[in-house]
Amino acid sequence: MSTKEYKHTVLQAKVLGRVERLLGSDCNANPFPEMTKQWTAFREGWFRDLTNSLSCELRTGNK
């Protein structure tokens, strides 16, 4: 897996965490294997303050 694909996957996990929170799911809805970078990114997205947008990371590709 290339570095670009890996970063994209982590960013997707953050977005999924935010979406699950907005849909009312518990943080335990995390679909990624425990303690992986994607699992951590999902939790980051879920616990991130709702006023703190992910749009900047989306535009920059999480650079």
Secondary structure by P-SEA (a helix, b strand, c coil): ccaaaaaaaaaaaaaaaaaaaaacccccccccccccaaaaaaaaaaaccccccaaaaaaaccc
